[in-house]
């Protein structure tokens, strides 16, 4: 098994993304943070390896996660407002 830094970071990134997805299934806000951290790790790996496809798509997914979190929070806040 390859034990280079990018490889170790890649495993950590995917673990964070997977746990984040599981938390989102259970509607836990921490899921967004873990997914964001995992995607940031993939962007770092892409920069380290000089692979634009890795860092570009990682940044795209960071933006999608940020949008998802903001939309999720707005929906949460609108359902908890007193009438």
Secondary structure as the mmCIF struct_conf table of DSSP 4:
data_model
#
loop_
_struct_conf.conf_type_id
_struct_conf.id
_struct_conf.beg_label_comp_id
_struct_conf.beg_label_asym_id
_struct_conf.beg_label_seq_id
_struct_conf.end_label_comp_id
_struct_conf.end_label_asym_id
_struct_conf.end_label_seq_id
HELX_RH_AL_P HELX_RH_AL_P1 UNK A 5 UNK A 25
TURN_TY1_P TURN_TY1_P1 UNK A 26 UNK A 27
TURN_TY1_P TURN_TY1_P2 UNK A 29 UNK A 29
HELX_RH_AL_P HELX_RH_AL_P2 UNK A 30 UNK A 49
TURN_TY1_P TURN_TY1_P3 UNK A 50 UNK A 50
HELX_RH_AL_P HELX_RH_AL_P3 UNK A 52 UNK A 80
BEND BEND1 UNK A 81 UNK A 81
#
